[in-house]
């Protein structure tokens, strides 16, 4: 099927919910206005739908291959990636001084969504490169920036993140890769890294590996990890490529989904040691890597929204085309299945979750921009706090719902959804990794509980709920039946979230396992409430637009209807999550290990 970017919804969210006008008033962001946003999104949509999307099915059927250390990507990927770099899409949000466009994260976010909707496997290469750029921008030396950033931003080179080892998955304290200083500012790197996305490929002339390793005198645990930049090809002083470094791909994984993305096992130092240079200071590697991971986690959240959108579009197309059974009202002949109530329920469920998660993520991206560019320090801090709080929600909730949405997409197709040739199953398979890599849902939830909620006794989480309450009041005072109902359900949901925050803050010291037993339901509850908050805001704005007879009336009415559905079907689940979190830890932890 063809991919049609949902530009109207993207631009609505950017302009009406994420505050694009306010963003364009920030220092250095003056040109980032609505007109430019529309032009960039239209051009990106054209590139993604015409160049990248047609390679999605081919990548699943003829994935990347490995032979004698050489990885060959799917036919067409190399040419598409060259066009991607030459068109400037890698550099949308990166600094102009290194060849980027210097635009806000809010502009880059829909571009990330469109690329991932078009082809999730292909989009992983730019995703990891973005993370490498962020880490080097923050902690790299001037020399490292000058060597690597322009080449990464242009798409001439690509980047990777090397954390995981056979014995060290989520627990990075177990990292054992070694970095031996050579005395000339370089280190020799030895070790094995696994699950390295685009760790080896043929789409760029060099690959810049960011690698976690330990120096000889490093302390044990996470405090003894350093971060190194280790290029596939060493770089000469004049910027040209030198000899091949001692890092080699010994295999790639055979996976359930994202098959076109080569997931490499990399071996460092089998022939004397891979040459690397230290990023920042020794033993601060995990701190720097988290910069990369935070950027990647937000982007993976966007992957969840993106693949859900693609699955939704395919399901709608099928539901309109597939004729089966008579209408319940007694029509003479068979009708397309979109006329059947339960198919409508499934499609509305897909649509509502996508719109809620898209709105929350774009608003979060806008907060990132304000945190970095606003002239007022207090405003910068407030937006930074919002962004940091929402990243695990965007990553965790958006990827979890992508499993539901892509699974529902298969269900809409019925038996044909289980047949690979229809393409519906690919989105389901591709989505399955999203809740796992860049930190599992449990890791995101633990972060949300430990670092974002209970650390300050729940104060910040409660301050966000207070903002939700303002929207509830606006809905209640609207005089519009749908908005009143949305406001009432949002109020009940925010009350449930408030009770959970208070429960966690009160019990974290006395019953830490009981609190963390509810961490994932808490993350989902937060996603539902804060996503529902954005849907309520959208509905209120759409109502105002309808009253003033401005714009597309059908679009605005659909906004209200979809928000009402989200309130009826998802905000209504909030109290069930509260009960599971507050009352369910006892049964969750009751069985002894030997009874499993």
C-alpha positions as CSV (number, residue, x, y, z in Angstrom):
1,X,0.0,0.0,0.0
2,X,1.0,3.6,-0.4
3,X,1.8,5.8,2.7
4,X,0.0,9.1,3.0
5,X,1.4,11.3,5.7
6,X,-1.3,12.7,8.0
7,X,-0.1,16.3,7.4
8,X,-3.4,17.9,8.5
9,X,-3.3,16.3,11.9
10,X,0.5,16.9,12.3
11,X,0.1,20.6,11.5
12,X,-2.9,21.0,13.7
13,X,-1.0,19.6,16.7
14,X,2.1,21.7,15.9
15,X,0.1,24.9,15.6
16,X,-2.7,24.5,18.1
17,X,-1.3,22.2,20.8
18,X,2.5,22.5,20.7
19,X,2.5,26.3,20.4
20,X,4.4,26.8,17.2
21,X,3.7,30.6,17.2
22,X,5.3,30.9,20.6
23,X,8.2,28.8,19.5
24,X,9.0,31.1,16.6
25,X,9.4,34.0,19.0
26,X,12.3,32.3,20.8
27,X,15.9,33.5,20.3
28,X,17.3,31.8,17.2
29,X,14.0,30.3,16.2
30,X,12.5,33.3,14.4
31,X,12.2,31.6,11.0
32,X,10.5,28.5,12.5
33,X,7.0,29.6,11.6
34,X,3.8,27.9,10.5
35,X,4.5,28.6,6.8
36,X,8.0,27.0,7.0
37,X,6.6,24.1,9.0
38,X,4.1,23.3,6.3
39,X,6.6,23.5,3.5
40,X,9.1,21.2,5.3
41,X,6.5,18.7,6.2
42,X,5.1,18.6,2.7
43,X,8.5,18.1,1.2
44,X,9.4,15.4,3.8
45,X,6.1,13.6,3.1
46,X,6.8,13.5,-0.6
47,X,10.3,12.1,0.0
48,X,9.1,9.5,2.5
49,X,6.1,8.3,0.4
50,X,7.9,8.2,-2.9
51,X,11.5,7.2,-2.1
52,X,11.5,5.3,1.2
53,X,8.0,3.7,1.6
54,X,8.3,1.6,-1.6
55,X,11.3,-0.2,0.0
56,X,9.5,-1.3,3.1
57,X,8.0,-4.6,1.8
58,X,11.1,-5.4,-0.1
59,X,13.2,-5.0,3.0
60,X,11.1,-7.4,4.9
61,X,11.2,-10.0,2.1
62,X,14.9,-9.5,1.1
63,X,16.6,-8.3,4.3
64,X,20.2,-7.3,4.9
65,X,22.7,-10.1,4.5
66,X,26.1,-10.9,5.9
67,X,29.0,-12.6,4.2
68,X,32.6,-12.8,5.4
69,X,32.2,-9.7,7.6
70,X,30.5,-7.6,4.9
71,X,26.8,-6.6,5.3
72,X,24.8,-5.8,2.2
73,X,21.5,-3.9,2.7
74,X,18.3,-4.4,0.8
75,X,18.4,-3.3,-2.8
76,X,17.6,0.4,-3.0
77,X,18.5,1.2,0.6
78,X,21.9,2.6,-0.3
79,X,20.5,4.9,-3.0
80,X,17.6,6.1,-0.8
81,X,20.0,6.8,2.1
82,X,22.3,8.9,-0.2
83,X,19.2,10.9,-1.3
84,X,18.2,11.2,2.4
85,X,21.5,12.8,3.3
86,X,21.8,15.0,0.2
87,X,18.3,16.4,0.8
88,X,19.4,17.5,4.3
89,X,16.9,15.3,6.3
90,X,19.6,14.0,8.7
91,X,20.3,17.6,9.8
92,X,16.9,19.1,10.4
93,X,17.4,19.7,14.1
94,X,21.2,19.9,14.2
95,X,23.3,23.1,14.2
96,X,24.0,25.1,11.1
97,X,27.6,25.5,12.0
98,X,28.1,21.8,11.2
99,X,25.9,21.7,8.1
100,X,22.5,21.2,9.7
101,X,19.3,23.2,9.3
102,X,19.2,24.3,12.9
103,X,15.4,23.9,13.2
104,X,13.5,23.1,16.4
105,X,12.9,19.5,17.6
106,X,9.2,20.2,17.0
107,X,10.0,20.4,13.2
108,X,12.1,17.3,13.3
109,X,9.5,15.2,15.2
110,X,6.9,14.8,12.4
111,X,9.8,14.2,10.0
112,X,10.9,11.4,12.2
113,X,7.4,10.0,12.4
114,X,7.0,10.1,8.6
115,X,10.3,8.4,7.9
116,X,9.4,5.6,10.4
117,X,5.9,5.2,9.0
118,X,7.5,4.9,5.5
119,X,10.1,2.3,6.6
120,X,10.9,1.4,10.2
121,X,14.0,-0.6,9.3
122,X,15.5,2.2,7.1
123,X,14.7,4.9,9.7
124,X,16.8,3.1,12.4
125,X,20.1,4.2,10.7
126,X,19.3,8.0,11.0
127,X,17.9,7.4,14.5
128,X,21.1,6.1,15.8
129,X,23.1,8.7,14.0
130,X,21.0,11.4,15.6
131,X,21.9,10.0,19.0
132,X,25.6,9.9,18.2
133,X,25.4,13.6,17.0
134,X,23.7,14.6,20.3
135,X,26.4,12.8,22.4
136,X,29.3,14.4,20.5
137,X,27.6,17.8,20.6
138,X,27.3,17.6,24.4
139,X,30.5,15.9,25.5
140,X,32.8,15.7,22.5
141,X,36.1,17.7,22.2
142,X,36.4,20.4,19.6
143,X,38.6,18.1,17.6
144,X,36.0,15.3,17.7
145,X,33.3,17.7,16.7
146,X,35.3,18.9,13.8
147,X,36.1,15.4,12.6
148,X,32.8,13.8,12.9
149,X,29.8,16.1,13.2
150,X,29.6,17.5,9.7
151,X,30.1,14.1,8.2
152,X,27.4,12.6,10.4
153,X,24.9,15.5,9.8
154,X,25.4,15.3,6.0
155,X,24.7,11.6,6.0
156,X,28.1,10.9,4.6
157,X,28.9,8.8,7.7
158,X,26.5,7.1,10.2
159,X,26.6,6.5,13.9
160,X,26.0,3.6,16.3
161,X,25.5,3.1,20.0
162,X,27.5,0.2,21.5
163,X,26.3,-0.7,25.0
164,X,25.1,-4.3,25.2
165,X,27.4,-7.3,25.7
166,X,26.6,-11.0,25.9
167,X,26.6,-10.8,29.8
168,X,25.5,-7.1,30.1
169,X,22.0,-6.3,28.8
170,X,20.0,-3.8,30.8
171,X,22.6,-4.0,33.6
172,X,25.4,-2.0,32.2
173,X,27.4,-2.4,35.5
174,X,28.5,-5.7,33.9
175,X,30.2,-4.2,30.9
176,X,33.6,-5.7,30.4
177,X,34.9,-4.2,27.2
178,X,38.4,-2.8,27.8
179,X,40.0,0.4,26.8
180,X,43.8,0.5,27.2
181,X,45.5,3.9,27.0
182,X,48.3,4.2,24.5
183,X,49.8,7.4,25.9
184,X,49.2,9.5,22.8
185,X,45.6,10.4,23.6
186,X,44.2,7.2,22.0
187,X,43.0,4.0,23.5
188,X,42.9,0.4,22.2
189,X,39.5,-1.1,22.6
190,X,38.9,-4.8,23.1
191,X,35.6,-6.6,23.6
192,X,32.3,-7.9,22.0
193,X,29.2,-5.8,21.5
194,X,25.8,-7.3,20.5
195,X,22.5,-5.9,19.2
196,X,24.3,-3.0,17.4
197,X,21.8,-1.5,15.0
198,X,23.4,-0.7,11.6
199,X,26.7,-1.7,13.2
200,X,27.9,-2.7,9.7
201,X,26.3,-1.8,6.3
202,X,27.1,-0.5,2.8
203,X,25.1,2.7,2.9
204,X,27.8,5.1,4.0
205,X,31.6,5.4,3.6
206,X,32.3,5.3,7.4
207,X,30.5,4.2,10.6
208,X,31.2,6.0,13.8
209,X,30.8,3.7,16.8
210,X,30.2,5.2,20.2
211,X,31.4,2.5,22.6
212,X,31.2,1.9,26.4
213,X,34.3,0.4,27.9
214,X,36.4,0.3,31.0
215,X,39.9,1.7,31.5
216,X,42.4,-0.4,33.5
217,X,42.0,1.4,36.8
218,X,38.3,2.1,36.5
219,X,36.1,1.3,39.6
220,X,33.6,-1.5,39.4
221,X,30.0,-0.9,38.4
222,X,28.5,1.9,36.3
223,X,30.8,4.5,37.8
224,X,33.7,2.9,36.0
225,X,32.4,3.1,32.4
226,X,33.9,5.5,29.9
227,X,32.7,6.4,26.4
228,X,34.8,6.2,23.3
229,X,34.5,7.1,19.6
230,X,35.7,4.3,17.5
231,X,35.4,4.8,13.7
232,X,35.2,1.9,11.3
233,X,37.9,3.6,9.2
234,X,40.4,5.8,10.9
235,X,40.4,9.4,9.9
236,X,43.6,11.2,8.7
237,X,44.5,14.7,9.8
238,X,43.3,16.1,6.5
239,X,39.9,14.5,7.0
240,X,40.3,11.7,4.5
241,X,39.7,8.1,5.5
242,X,42.7,6.0,6.5
243,X,43.1,2.4,7.3
244,X,40.4,0.0,8.5
245,X,40.1,0.0,12.2
246,X,40.1,-3.3,14.2
247,X,36.4,-3.5,14.6
248,X,34.6,-6.2,12.6
249,X,31.1,-7.6,12.2
250,X,31.1,-11.3,12.9
251,X,27.4,-11.9,12.3
252,X,24.0,-10.3,12.1
253,X,20.9,-11.4,13.9
254,X,17.9,-13.2,12.3
255,X,14.9,-11.4,13.7
256,X,11.1,-11.4,14.1
257,X,10.8,-8.0,12.5
258,X,12.7,-4.9,11.3
259,X,14.5,-7.5,9.1
260,X,16.1,-5.0,6.7
261,X,17.9,-3.3,9.6
262,X,21.2,-5.2,10.2
263,X,21.6,-5.9,13.9
264,X,25.3,-6.7,14.2
265,X,27.6,-8.5,16.6
266,X,30.8,-6.4,16.6
267,X,34.2,-7.7,17.7
268,X,36.7,-5.1,18.8
269,X,40.4,-5.7,19.0
270,X,40.9,-9.2,17.6
271,X,43.9,-8.0,15.6
272,X,45.8,-5.8,18.1
273,X,43.1,-3.4,19.3
274,X,40.6,-1.0,17.8
275,X,41.8,2.6,18.0
276,X,39.4,5.0,19.8
277,X,39.4,8.4,21.5
278,X,37.8,9.2,24.8
279,X,34.7,11.3,24.8
280,X,34.7,13.8,27.7
281,X,36.3,12.4,30.9
282,X,37.0,8.9,32.0
283,X,34.4,7.1,34.1
284,X,31.6,9.4,32.9
285,X,30.6,7.3,29.9
286,X,27.2,6.3,31.1
287,X,26.3,9.9,31.8
288,X,27.2,10.8,28.2
289,X,25.6,7.8,26.8
290,X,22.3,8.7,28.5
291,X,22.3,11.9,26.3
292,X,22.3,9.6,23.3
293,X,19.8,7.2,24.9
294,X,17.4,10.0,25.8
295,X,17.3,11.2,22.3
296,X,16.9,7.7,21.0
297,X,14.1,6.9,23.5
298,X,12.0,9.8,22.4
299,X,12.6,8.7,18.8
300,X,11.6,5.1,19.6
301,X,8.4,6.5,21.0
302,X,7.9,8.2,17.6
303,X,8.5,4.8,16.0
304,X,5.6,3.4,17.9
305,X,3.3,6.2,16.7
306,X,4.6,5.8,13.2
307,X,4.1,2.1,12.7
308,X,0.7,2.4,14.4
309,X,-0.2,5.1,11.8
310,X,0.9,2.9,8.9
311,X,-1.1,-0.1,10.3
312,X,-4.2,2.1,10.8
313,X,-4.0,3.4,7.2
314,X,-3.8,-0.1,5.9
315,X,-6.7,-1.3,8.1
316,X,-8.9,1.6,6.9
317,X,-8.1,0.8,3.3
318,X,-9.0,-2.8,3.7
319,X,-12.1,-2.1,5.7
320,X,-13.4,0.1,3.0
321,X,-12.6,-2.4,0.2
322,X,-13.5,-5.7,1.9
323,X,-17.2,-6.6,1.3
324,X,-18.6,-9.1,3.7
325,X,-22.1,-9.7,5.3
326,X,-25.2,-7.5,5.3
327,X,-25.5,-4.3,7.3
328,X,-27.3,-4.8,10.7
329,X,-30.0,-2.4,9.6
330,X,-31.1,-4.9,7.0
331,X,-29.6,-3.8,3.7
332,X,-30.3,-6.0,0.7
333,X,-26.7,-7.0,-0.2
334,X,-23.3,-7.3,1.5
335,X,-21.5,-4.2,2.5
336,X,-17.9,-3.3,3.1
337,X,-16.8,-4.2,6.6
338,X,-16.4,-0.6,7.7
339,X,-20.1,-0.6,8.1
340,X,-20.0,-3.2,10.9
341,X,-19.9,-1.7,14.5
342,X,-17.0,-3.8,15.8
343,X,-14.8,-2.9,12.8
344,X,-15.7,0.7,13.6
345,X,-14.7,0.1,17.2
346,X,-11.3,-1.3,16.1
347,X,-10.6,1.5,13.7
348,X,-11.6,4.2,16.2
349,X,-9.5,2.6,18.8
350,X,-6.5,2.7,16.5
351,X,-7.1,6.3,15.4
352,X,-7.7,7.6,18.9
353,X,-4.6,6.1,20.4
354,X,-2.5,7.4,17.6
355,X,-3.8,10.9,17.8
356,X,-3.4,11.0,21.6
357,X,0.2,9.8,21.5
358,X,1.1,12.0,18.6
359,X,-0.2,15.1,20.4
360,X,1.6,14.3,23.6
361,X,4.9,13.6,21.8
362,X,4.8,16.8,19.8
363,X,4.0,18.9,22.9
364,X,6.9,17.2,24.6
365,X,9.2,18.1,21.6
366,X,8.1,21.7,21.9
367,X,9.0,21.7,25.6
368,X,12.5,20.5,24.6
369,X,12.9,23.5,22.3
370,X,11.7,26.0,25.0
371,X,14.0,24.3,27.5
372,X,17.0,25.1,25.2
373,X,16.0,28.4,23.7
374,X,13.7,30.4,25.9
375,X,15.3,33.6,27.3
376,X,13.8,33.2,30.8
377,X,15.7,30.7,33.0
378,X,12.6,29.7,35.0
379,X,10.7,28.9,31.8
380,X,13.6,26.9,30.5
381,X,13.7,24.9,33.8
382,X,10.0,24.3,33.7
383,X,10.1,23.0,30.1
384,X,13.1,20.9,30.9
385,X,11.2,19.3,33.8
386,X,8.2,18.6,31.5
387,X,10.4,17.1,28.8
388,X,12.3,14.8,31.2
389,X,9.1,13.6,32.8
390,X,7.4,12.8,29.5
391,X,10.3,11.0,27.7
392,X,9.6,7.6,29.5
393,X,5.9,8.1,28.9
394,X,6.4,8.9,25.2
395,X,8.7,5.9,24.8
396,X,6.9,3.4,27.0
397,X,3.2,4.3,26.3
398,X,3.5,4.9,22.6
399,X,5.4,1.7,22.0
400,X,3.0,-0.4,24.1
401,X,0.0,1.0,22.3
402,X,1.7,0.3,19.0
403,X,1.5,-3.4,19.8
404,X,-2.3,-3.0,20.4
405,X,-2.8,-1.0,17.3
406,X,-0.8,-3.2,14.9
407,X,-2.4,-6.3,16.4
408,X,-5.8,-4.7,15.8
409,X,-4.8,-4.0,12.3
410,X,-4.2,-7.7,11.7
411,X,-7.6,-8.4,13.3
412,X,-9.4,-6.0,10.9
413,X,-8.0,-8.0,8.0
414,X,-9.4,-11.2,9.5
415,X,-7.7,-14.3,8.2
416,X,-6.0,-12.3,5.5
417,X,-4.2,-10.4,8.2
418,X,-2.4,-13.6,9.1
419,X,-1.2,-14.0,5.5
420,X,2.1,-12.3,5.0
421,X,1.3,-11.2,1.4
422,X,-1.2,-8.6,2.7
423,X,1.5,-6.8,4.6
424,X,-0.5,-6.3,7.8
425,X,1.6,-8.8,9.7
426,X,4.8,-6.9,9.0
427,X,3.7,-3.9,11.1
428,X,2.8,-6.2,13.9
429,X,6.2,-8.0,13.8
430,X,8.1,-4.8,13.4
431,X,6.4,-3.1,16.3
432,X,7.3,-6.0,18.7
433,X,10.9,-4.7,19.3
434,X,9.8,-1.2,20.2
435,X,8.9,-2.0,23.8
436,X,12.3,-3.7,24.2
437,X,15.2,-1.8,22.7
438,X,16.5,1.5,24.1
439,X,15.2,0.4,27.5
440,X,12.2,-1.9,28.0
441,X,8.8,-0.7,29.1
442,X,9.7,-1.8,32.7
443,X,12.9,0.3,32.6
444,X,10.9,3.4,31.3
445,X,8.4,2.8,34.1
446,X,11.1,2.4,36.8
447,X,12.5,5.7,35.6
448,X,9.1,7.3,35.7
449,X,8.5,6.1,39.3
450,X,12.0,6.5,40.8
451,X,13.6,9.5,39.1
452,X,10.5,11.4,37.9
453,X,7.8,10.9,40.6
454,X,8.8,9.8,44.1
455,X,12.1,11.6,44.2
456,X,10.4,14.9,45.0
457,X,7.5,13.2,46.9
458,X,5.3,13.4,43.8
459,X,5.3,17.2,43.7
460,X,6.1,17.6,40.0
461,X,3.6,14.9,38.9
462,X,0.9,16.6,41.0
463,X,1.8,20.0,39.4
464,X,1.1,18.4,36.0
465,X,-2.2,17.1,37.2
466,X,-3.1,20.6,38.3
467,X,-2.6,21.7,34.7
468,X,-4.9,18.9,33.5
469,X,-7.5,20.3,35.9
470,X,-7.5,23.6,34.0
471,X,-8.5,21.8,30.8
472,X,-11.2,19.9,32.7
473,X,-12.7,23.3,33.8
474,X,-12.6,24.6,30.2
475,X,-14.5,21.5,29.0
476,X,-17.1,21.8,31.8
477,X,-17.7,25.5,31.0
478,X,-17.9,24.9,27.2
479,X,-21.7,24.3,27.1
480,X,-20.9,21.5,24.5
481,X,-22.2,18.1,25.4
482,X,-19.2,16.2,24.0
483,X,-16.7,18.5,25.7
484,X,-18.6,18.2,29.0
485,X,-18.4,14.4,28.8
486,X,-14.8,14.5,27.9
487,X,-14.0,16.8,30.8
488,X,-15.9,14.6,33.2
489,X,-14.0,11.5,32.2
490,X,-10.7,13.4,32.2
491,X,-11.5,14.6,35.7
492,X,-12.2,11.0,36.9
493,X,-9.0,9.8,35.3
494,X,-6.8,12.6,36.7
495,X,-8.2,11.8,40.1
496,X,-7.1,8.2,39.7
497,X,-3.6,9.3,38.7
498,X,-3.4,11.7,41.6
499,X,-4.3,8.9,44.0
500,X,-1.6,6.7,42.5
501,X,1.0,9.4,42.8
502,X,0.1,9.9,46.4
503,X,0.2,6.2,47.1
504,X,3.7,5.8,45.5
505,X,5.1,8.8,47.4
506,X,3.7,7.6,50.7
507,X,4.8,4.0,50.3
508,X,8.2,4.1,48.5
509,X,10.2,3.7,51.7
510,X,8.1,1.2,53.5
511,X,7.2,-1.0,50.5
512,X,9.5,-0.4,47.6
513,X,8.7,-3.6,45.8
514,X,5.0,-3.0,46.2
515,X,5.3,0.4,44.6
516,X,7.5,-0.8,41.7
517,X,5.1,-3.7,41.2
518,X,2.7,-1.1,39.8
519,X,5.3,0.8,37.7
520,X,4.2,-0.3,34.2
521,X,0.4,0.2,34.9
522,X,1.4,3.6,36.3
523,X,3.3,4.5,33.1
524,X,0.2,3.4,31.0
525,X,-2.1,5.4,33.3
526,X,0.1,8.5,32.9
527,X,0.0,8.0,29.1
528,X,-3.8,7.7,29.1
529,X,-4.3,10.7,31.3
530,X,-1.8,13.0,29.7
531,X,-2.7,11.8,26.2
532,X,-6.4,12.3,27.1
533,X,-5.5,15.8,28.3
534,X,-4.1,16.7,24.9
535,X,-7.2,15.2,23.2
536,X,-9.4,17.3,25.4
537,X,-7.4,20.4,24.5
538,X,-7.7,19.5,20.8
539,X,-11.5,19.0,21.1
540,X,-11.9,22.4,22.9
541,X,-9.9,24.1,20.1
542,X,-11.8,22.3,17.4
543,X,-15.1,23.5,19.0
544,X,-13.9,27.1,19.0
545,X,-12.9,26.8,15.3
546,X,-16.3,25.4,14.5
547,X,-18.0,28.2,16.3
548,X,-16.0,30.8,14.3
549,X,-16.6,28.8,11.1
550,X,-12.9,28.8,10.4
551,X,-11.2,26.1,8.5
552,X,-12.2,22.5,7.7
553,X,-15.4,21.8,9.6
554,X,-15.3,18.0,8.9
555,X,-11.7,17.8,10.3
556,X,-12.7,19.7,13.5
557,X,-15.8,17.7,14.0
558,X,-13.7,14.5,13.6
559,X,-11.3,15.9,16.3
560,X,-14.1,16.2,18.8
561,X,-15.6,12.8,17.9
562,X,-12.2,11.1,18.3
563,X,-11.5,12.8,21.6
564,X,-14.9,11.7,22.8
565,X,-14.1,8.1,21.8
566,X,-10.8,8.3,23.6
567,X,-12.5,9.6,26.7
568,X,-15.2,6.9,26.6
569,X,-12.9,3.9,25.8
570,X,-9.5,4.9,27.3
571,X,-9.9,7.5,30.0
572,X,-12.6,5.3,31.5
573,X,-9.9,2.6,32.1
574,X,-8.0,4.9,34.5
575,X,-9.6,3.7,37.7
576,X,-8.9,0.1,36.8
577,X,-5.2,0.9,36.6
578,X,-5.5,2.7,40.0
579,X,-7.0,-0.4,41.6
580,X,-4.3,-2.7,40.1
581,X,-1.5,-0.4,41.3
582,X,-2.8,0.5,44.8
583,X,-4.4,-2.9,45.7
584,X,-2.7,-5.4,43.4
585,X,0.9,-5.7,44.6
586,X,0.0,-8.2,47.3
587,X,-1.2,-10.8,44.8
588,X,1.5,-10.0,42.3
589,X,4.3,-10.7,44.8
590,X,2.5,-13.5,46.8
591,X,3.7,-16.7,45.1
592,X,7.0,-18.1,46.1
593,X,9.6,-18.6,43.4
594,X,9.2,-22.4,43.4
595,X,5.5,-22.2,42.5
596,X,6.2,-20.6,39.1
